[in-house]
Amino acid sequence: MSRDHPIIKQFEAQAEVLDITGSAEAIDEAIVQLATWMDGLELSDDDSALLCRIGAILYREGLRRRMGDKAG
């Protein structure tokens, strides 16, 4: 997927809004929001697997950040 994709552009614009508004939300909050949202849906197996993969990537990156913070 290209960085020129319209959804990626939406992500970028929303990230800028978060920065401008001084949002303190971090990756952990995003993971909880994703899990809560997924729990309320009736997802196909493929959609569930894809969203779980995305959640796993976010979780792994959050863990790496936390571990890096402790090492520093």
C-alpha atoms as an extended CHARMM CRD file, in Angstrom:
* protein
*
        72  EXT
         1         1  MET       CA              0.0000000000        0.0000000000        0.0000000000  PROA      1               0.0000000000
         2         2  SER       CA              1.3410000000        3.3600000000       -1.0040000000  PROA      2               0.0000000000
         3         3  ARG       CA              1.7400000000        6.3500000000        1.2820000000  PROA      3               0.0000000000
         4         4  ASP       CA             -0.3280000000        8.1780000000       -1.3410000000  PROA      4               0.0000000000
         5         5  HSD       CA             -3.3580000000        5.9830000000       -0.5570000000  PROA      5               0.0000000000
         6         6  PRO       CA             -6.3500000000        8.1090000000        0.5520000000  PROA      6               0.0000000000
         7         7  ILE       CA             -6.7220000000        6.2480000000        3.8550000000  PROA      7               0.0000000000
         8         8  ILE       CA             -3.0280000000        6.7190000000        4.6520000000  PROA      8               0.0000000000
         9         9  LYS       CA             -3.5370000000       10.4240000000        3.9390000000  PROA      9               0.0000000000
        10        10  GLN       CA             -6.4420000000       10.3990000000        6.4280000000  PROA      10              0.0000000000
        11        11  PHE       CA             -4.1930000000        8.7720000000        9.0390000000  PROA      11              0.0000000000
        12        12  GLU       CA             -1.5650000000       11.4390000000        8.4160000000  PROA      12              0.0000000000
        13        13  ALA       CA             -4.1090000000       14.2690000000        8.6980000000  PROA      13              0.0000000000
        14        14  GLN       CA             -5.5610000000       12.8240000000       11.9160000000  PROA      14              0.0000000000
        15        15  ALA       CA             -2.0520000000       12.4520000000       13.3780000000  PROA      15              0.0000000000
        16        16  GLU       CA             -1.4380000000       16.1340000000       12.6550000000  PROA      16              0.0000000000
        17        17  VAL       CA             -4.7000000000       17.0290000000       14.4360000000  PROA      17              0.0000000000
        18        18  LEU       CA             -3.6100000000       14.9670000000       17.4450000000  PROA      18              0.0000000000
        19        19  ASP       CA             -0.2910000000       16.8340000000       17.5170000000  PROA      19              0.0000000000
        20        20  ILE       CA             -1.9470000000       20.2390000000       17.1480000000  PROA      20              0.0000000000
        21        21  THR       CA             -4.4570000000       19.5370000000       19.9180000000  PROA      21              0.0000000000
        22        22  GLY       CA             -1.7380000000       18.2140000000       22.2040000000  PROA      22              0.0000000000
        23        23  SER       CA             -3.2930000000       14.7520000000       22.5040000000  PROA      23              0.0000000000
        24        24  ALA       CA             -1.4430000000       12.5690000000       24.9820000000  PROA      24              0.0000000000
        25        25  GLU       CA             -2.9710000000        9.3630000000       23.6210000000  PROA      25              0.0000000000
        26        26  ALA       CA             -0.3360000000        6.7530000000       23.0240000000  PROA      26              0.0000000000
        27        27  ILE       CA             -0.1380000000        3.3910000000       21.3460000000  PROA      27              0.0000000000
        28        28  ASP       CA             -1.5390000000        1.6150000000       24.4200000000  PROA      28              0.0000000000
        29        29  GLU       CA             -4.7690000000        3.6250000000       24.2290000000  PROA      29              0.0000000000
        30        30  ALA       CA             -5.0620000000        2.8180000000       20.5270000000  PROA      30              0.0000000000
        31        31  ILE       CA             -4.6850000000       -0.8970000000       21.2700000000  PROA      31              0.0000000000
        32        32  VAL       CA             -7.4170000000       -0.7720000000       23.9200000000  PROA      32              0.0000000000
        33        33  GLN       CA             -9.7230000000        1.1690000000       21.5880000000  PROA      33              0.0000000000
        34        34  LEU       CA             -9.1180000000       -1.3490000000       18.7880000000  PROA      34              0.0000000000
        35        35  ALA       CA             -9.7810000000       -4.3230000000       21.0730000000  PROA      35              0.0000000000
        36        36  THR       CA            -12.9400000000       -2.7530000000       22.5040000000  PROA      36              0.0000000000
        37        37  TRP       CA            -14.2350000000       -1.9000000000       19.0410000000  PROA      37              0.0000000000
        38        38  MET       CA            -13.4850000000       -5.3820000000       17.6980000000  PROA      38              0.0000000000
        39        39  ASP       CA            -15.1950000000       -7.0160000000       20.6670000000  PROA      39              0.0000000000
        40        40  GLY       CA            -18.4750000000       -5.3310000000       19.7450000000  PROA      40              0.0000000000
        41        41  LEU       CA            -18.4510000000       -6.4470000000       16.1060000000  PROA      41              0.0000000000
        42        42  GLU       CA            -19.4010000000       -9.6100000000       14.3090000000  PROA      42              0.0000000000
        43        43  LEU       CA            -16.3490000000       -9.9580000000       12.1220000000  PROA      43              0.0000000000
        44        44  SER       CA            -15.6190000000      -12.5070000000        9.4450000000  PROA      44              0.0000000000
        45        45  ASP       CA            -12.6960000000      -14.7950000000       10.2410000000  PROA      45              0.0000000000
        46        46  ASP       CA            -10.5630000000      -12.9710000000        7.6550000000  PROA      46              0.0000000000
        47        47  ASP       CA            -11.4090000000       -9.5320000000        9.0380000000  PROA      47              0.0000000000
        48        48  SER       CA            -10.7910000000      -10.7170000000       12.5870000000  PROA      48              0.0000000000
        49        49  ALA       CA             -7.4290000000      -12.2010000000       11.6110000000  PROA      49              0.0000000000
        50        50  LEU       CA             -6.3780000000       -9.0130000000        9.8330000000  PROA      50              0.0000000000
        51        51  LEU       CA             -7.3850000000       -6.7470000000       12.7020000000  PROA      51              0.0000000000
        52        52  CYS       CA             -5.6940000000       -9.0810000000       15.2150000000  PROA      52              0.0000000000
        53        53  ARG       CA             -2.5180000000       -8.8710000000       13.1390000000  PROA      53              0.0000000000
        54        54  ILE       CA             -2.7250000000       -5.0660000000       13.2040000000  PROA      54              0.0000000000
        55        55  GLY       CA             -3.3110000000       -5.1840000000       16.9660000000  PROA      55              0.0000000000
        56        56  ALA       CA             -0.3440000000       -7.5110000000       17.3810000000  PROA      56              0.0000000000
        57        57  ILE       CA              1.9240000000       -5.1370000000       15.4570000000  PROA      57              0.0000000000
        58        58  LEU       CA              0.7670000000       -2.2040000000       17.5740000000  PROA      58              0.0000000000
        59        59  TYR       CA              1.2050000000       -4.2450000000       20.7630000000  PROA      59              0.0000000000
        60        60  ARG       CA              4.7090000000       -5.3420000000       19.7590000000  PROA      60              0.0000000000
        61        61  GLU       CA              5.7390000000       -1.7680000000       18.9410000000  PROA      61              0.0000000000
        62        62  GLY       CA              4.2940000000       -0.5100000000       22.2220000000  PROA      62              0.0000000000
        63        63  LEU       CA              6.1850000000       -3.2020000000       24.1210000000  PROA      63              0.0000000000
        64        64  ARG       CA              9.4130000000       -2.3030000000       22.3190000000  PROA      64              0.0000000000
        65        65  ARG       CA              8.9170000000        1.3440000000       23.2710000000  PROA      65              0.0000000000
        66        66  ARG       CA              8.2420000000        0.4580000000       26.9020000000  PROA      66              0.0000000000
        67        67  MET       CA             11.2970000000       -1.8020000000       27.0550000000  PROA      67              0.0000000000
        68        68  GLY       CA             13.4040000000        0.8930000000       25.3860000000  PROA      68              0.0000000000
        69        69  ASP       CA             12.2260000000        3.4400000000       27.9270000000  PROA      69              0.0000000000
        70        70  LYS       CA             13.2790000000        1.1430000000       30.7730000000  PROA      70              0.0000000000
        71        71  ALA       CA             16.6970000000        0.5060000000       29.2100000000  PROA      71              0.0000000000
        72        72  GLY       CA             17.4170000000        4.2320000000       28.8670000000  PROA      72              0.0000000000
